């Protein structure tokens, strides 16, 4: 518990299940899947976020002292490493180590293993957001100081909230991703029509490779996905992760079972089948891409396959997602972090934001200088990447 102005009490919780689910979801809303109580509960119950995995839950609530009524919540973790964050501070940790100081543990407000930009707290709309957010920030910095943690971090917050976070030693860090934007398209051909002839032909050639390999795709949502399909998807996910990185993925089978049960309305799965491996006329399930959705955005998250097929990753993870977004009138498709190959496929570079509080003044000042230089590089990359977009005329985006 942290001392706050008399009207509020801040408390920290070792499990999301110590906080009333209905109150959490009332404050955070039910639209954005990654801030729902059920999402964090699935992470914890499946063992994905724990002290043992380096993601120790330490969620924050803020109450009115007079009523004991929760008026704000913030997901928090005591982090013992920097894996699964996608805002890379390994160089900061190395600098601490070289100077004989511990960088870990640190305090983190983020969605575990999820570099999707969006809300990172829930606040009762009876209160002024800037004021309550300032109290939340004060609470976590005081707690970090009391527990001798090196720093506090808020990752991938909504860019509209940047002006609320840059104060009292909190520093904004710029990054970038590549997102697709729906310009009122009615079909995939409408989208292709915005591209230069050469780029349009390249995409059509990639899509033709899927048919040439006798691959069929199906998109299923929520309860349409069977238990057997979830099990096969998990096998794809783990196998692909291991081949790519040499170790298993962060998420367990129990996590996917939990979201299938409790977040079905947010789930979209693109499934790929082929007849090439079959001894009969049936189709064999060979790959899948798992997405989440809300009322405006599709979020590409996890991918796996039994073996590599030419251009299948692009089809399942990008083109099928674009088609789904167009069909369901979603305004944006966030396919996940990194990947400059997305640019030529119509994904626009956008800025992402994180905010950082460094307890030690000397390190804080050094990081300030680093962030200023890094921002110049980010700005340059976004400008250069925008010139590589395949469109006939580069559209203007809010980035």
N, C-alpha and C positions, 0 to 999 in steps of 0.2 A: 504494500500500500504506500502511496506517495502523497506527501503533503500538497494540497492544492488550496486555492482560495476557498473560503468557508462554504460556498454554495455547491461545491463539487467534491466527489471522492473518486479517485482513480484506483482500480484494483487490477491485479494481474492473475491469470488463470492458467493452470498447467494442462488444461484440456478444453477444447471447444464445448464438450458436453457438460462442463460446469456452468455454461451460460445458456439461458433459456432459448431454445431454438426459435420459437415464434417471435420473441422480442428481437433477437438478432436479425431474423429475416424481415421483420417490419422496418427496422432501421436501414438495412442494406438493400431491401427490395428483392423481388423474385425474378427479375429480368436477366441480370448479369450472372451467369452460372457460377463463375469462379469466386464470387463473394458470398454465395449461399452457405448457410450453416451445414447443409448436407454435404457440400464439397469438402469442407475442412474435416467434418466427421468421418467421411470416407477415407481421407488421407490418414487420420489417426487410427481408426479401427483396423485398417489394413496393415498398419505398421510402417507406412511410408514416411510419416513425420513423427519422429521420436528423438529422444536424446541419443539413442544408439545410432540413428542414421544421420545425426548432426543437425536435424531440424527439430529442436526442442520447443514444443508449443508453449507460448507465454502470452496468451491473448489479453488484450486490454479492454476493460469496460470503464465507463465514466457514469457516475450516478449523481443525481441531485441529493445532497446530504439531508435535505428536509423530508424527502419522500422515499429514499432508497430506490428510486425509479431510474433504470438505465436509460441514458439519453444519448450515448455514443458508444461505438465499439470499433476496435481495430485489430485485425489479425496480426499477431506478432510471433516471432521465433527467436530463440537464442541459437545462433548459428555457430558451429564449431569448425566450419570450413566454408568455401564459397561455391561448392558444386550445386548445380540445379537452379542458379539464379539468373544467368544470362546477362548480367551487368558485371563485367569482369574487373575485379579488384585484386587479382593475384599479385600484381606489381606493388600494390600498397602493403599487402601482407609480407612480401619479400623485404620491403624497405623497413618495416617494423622489426623483422627478424634480424636484419643486418645491424640494427641498432640495439639489439638485445632486449626488445620489448615485444610482448605478446599482442598480436592483432586479433586472435580468437581467444574467447568467444566475443561475438558482436551481437547487436540487436537488430532484427530485420522485420520490416513490414513489407510483405510480398505474398504473392500467390505461389505456393511451392511448385517448382518445375514448370512454370507457366509464364512465358514472357509475353502475355497479352496485356496491352495497355487498357486501363480502365479504372474504375473506382477502387480505392484502397481502404476505405473506412465507411461507416454508416453513422449518420448524425440525425437526431430528431429534428424535423423541419420547423419545429417551434423556435429553434435557436439559430442564431447567426453562425453560419458554417465557419467563417474565418476565425471567430472568437473561440469556438469549441476546438477547432483544429489546433490553434495555438496552445490550448490547454493540454491537448493530447500530446503534442510535440514536447511540451515542457515535462509532462509526466514521463515520457520514455527517456528523455535525456537525463532526468533526475534518477530514474531507475538504473540506467546504464552507469552513471557515476557511482551510485551506491553499490552496485554489483561489480564495479571495476571492469566494465566492458569497454572496449576500445572506441566504439562508434555505434551510431544508429543510421539505418538506411531505409529509404522508402523507394520501392522500385516500380517502374512502369505505371506511374499514376497518370490520371487523366490530364492531358496537357493544359486544359482550361484551368486547372488548379495550381499551376506553377507559381502564380503570383502570391498564393497563400502560404507557400512553403519556404520562400527565400528570405529568411530572417534569423537572427540569433545564432550565427555560425552555421546554419543550414545552407548547403551549397547545391546548386542544380547542376546535374551532369547531363550532357546531350548524347544521344545515340541515334540510330536509324534502323528502320525496317523497311519492308516492301509490302504495300497493301494494294489490293484491287478495289476500284471504286465503280459503282454502278451509275452510269450516266443516263439512266432511264431506258436501258436496253430491254427489248422484248424477247430477244433470243440471242444465242451465241454468235450467229452471223452478224447481228447488229454490232456486237462488240468487235468482231473481226473487221468490219467495214471501216472502223476508225483507224486502222493500221495501214502502213505502207504496203504495197503489193508484195514485196520480198518477204517482209516479216509475216504477213498473213499466210503466204504459201508455206513458210517454214512450220507454222503451227498446224496447218492442214496436213502436211507430210507427217508430222509427229503423230497426229491423231489417226492417220491412215495406217500407221504401223501397228496399232492396236488391233484393227480388223484383220490385218495380214497375219497376225499371230493367233488368230482364232480366239481372241479374248473378248469376253462379254462383261459389261459392267452393270451393276445394280446399286441403287442408292436406297438405303433403308433408314428409318428413324425410330427411335424409342423402342416401344414394345414390339415392333416388327422384327427386331433382331433376336434370333433364337439363342438359347443357352449354348448350343453347339457352335454357333457362329462367334459368340463372344470367346469361347475357349480357343477356337482356331485363330481368331484375331490376336489373342494374347500370345500364342505360340509364334505367330508371325512377328509380333512386336519384339519379343525377347530375342528371337533368332537374328533379326535384322540389327538390333542394337548391339548384340554381341559381335556380329561380323564387322560392324562399323567401328566399335570402340574397344573391343576386347573384354568387355564386362557386360553384365545384364543391365537392363533398363532400371530406372529408379522406381517404377511402379509395379505393384504386385497384382496377382490375379484377383485377390480379394478387393483391391481398389476398384477394378473394372466391374466386378460383381455388384459392389455397393452403388456405383453411379448408374449402372443399368437398372437397379431397383428404385433409386431415389431421385435421379435426375434425368429420367427417360425423356422428358419433354425437351431437353436441351441437346439430345444426342442425334448425330447424323453419321452414318457409316457408309462409305463407298466400298463396295465389294467387287473384286475381279475374279472371273472364272475363265477356265480354258478347257477345251475338249481335247487338247493335244495329249494330255497325260492319261486320259481315260481309256479303259479297255472296252467300254461300251458307249452308248450314246449319251451318257450323263456328263455333267460339267463338274470340274474340279475347282474348288475354292483355293486360289493361289495368292491373293494379296488383299489388303484392306487399308483404308485411310479413315481414321476416326476424327470427327470434328465435333465441336460444340456450337450452339447457336443461341442468340437472343433475338429480340424483336427487330434488330437492325443489322446485326453482324454475324457472319460465319467465321469461326475460329478453327483453323486447321491445327491439329495437335499431334497425333501419333500415326505412324505408318509402319507397315511390316509386310513382308512377302516371303514365299517359300523359296523362290529363286529369282534371279534378275531377268526381267523382260524388257526389251528395248522400248524406251519412252513410257513405260507403264507408270512410273513414279509421277511424271509430269501430268499424265492423264488423270490418275486417281486423286492426286493431291492438289492439282491446280485447275485443270479444265472442267472436271466434274464439279468442283466446288463453285467455279464461276457459273456454270449452268444452273446449279442449285440456287445460288444467290439471285440470278436473273428470274428464275421461275417463281421464287417466293418473295420477290421484290425487296430483298435485303440490299442495304446501301453500301456495304463494305464487306470485303473478305480479307481477313488477317490470316495468312497461311503459316505463320510462325516466324521465328527469328532467323536472321542471316540469309545468305543465298542470293548472290548477284545474278545468277541465272534467271531469277524471277523477272528481272527488268525487261528482257526481250519478250517475255510472255505477258506483258501488260500490267505488271505490278509496279506502282509508283513509289519512289523513295519518300518516306515520311520521317519526321523527327520523333524520337521517344525521349522520355525524361525520367530521371531518378533524382533523389535528394539525399544528401549525406551530411551527417553531423560527426565531426571527428573531435574526440575529447581533448587530445593533446594539441596545444596551440601550435607548436613547431610543425608537427605533421599536417595540421589543418592548413597552415599557410603554404606548405609545399604542395599540398593537393589542390589548393586554390590556383596556384600557378600552372599545375598540370592540367586542370580542367579548362583553363583559358586557352591553352595550346591545343588541347584535344578538340575543343569546340570548333576551332578554325578548321581542323582536319575534317570534322563531321560536316560542317557547312560546305566545304569544298567538295567532299564526296557526293553530297546530295545534289549540288549544282551539276557536277559532271555526270552523275547517274541519270539525272533528268534529261540530259541531252541524248542519252542512249535509248530512251523509251521508243517503242515501235510505232507510235501514233503519227499520223500524217501531220498533225499539229499538236504539240504538247499541251494538254489541258492544265489549267491552273488549279492547284490543290491547296487546301489549308494545311500546310506542313511546315 
